[in-house]
Amino acid sequence: GVNLYCQRVLIEQHSKTILPEWLRFLKGVIDSEDLPLNISRQALQDNALVAKINKVVTKRFLKHLEELSKSEPEKYAEFWKDFGMFMKEGVISDYAYREELGKLLRFESSKTEPGKLTSLAEYVERMPEAQKEIFYINGPSREAIENGPYVEAFKRRNIEVIYTLEPIDDFAMSHLGS
């Protein structure tokens, strides 16, 4: 987790207040010059500064991920393979960052090669002008989805379908809204 320091003195190890729960995989140190501490210096007083630190660190991390996904898609794909589940959890549980997290989601689709991922923005760019919806289907594997009867109609009409291969994917997609 993230350790919180005030003037180089450890205040909280693995702080639960600095980052949202869905970013629990991050490790690091935050050192602040002026945190309001109680008399014993072992606990933080609840205040707006802690909430501000949470917001700033989370936004910076999401901005870093968005830049990484654009500049180095291969590195982002590796990150996604290891930590994508946490991003999906964030879409479901954290309304404040849902839009930013939606840009970071990656899925396989009927127009990508097996194992290659696409973003929702890339999907929208490839959509025909008449298409207004994003189509997705859940299944245990890409092969099972492609061999099933549900995708045939979309293939005949040349409409791309996103493959959601994990149960949490449908839940995350339903929370996005747009």
Secondary structure, 3 states (H helix, E strand, C coil): CEEEEECCEEEECCCCCCCCHHHCCCCEEEEECCCCECCCCCCECCCHHHHHHHHHHHHHHHHHHHHHHHHCHHHHHHHHHHHHHHHHHHHHHCHHHHHHHHHHCEEEECCCCCCCCEEHHHHHHHCCCCCCCCCEEECCCHHHHHHCCCCHHHHHCCCCCEEECCHHHHHHHHHHCC
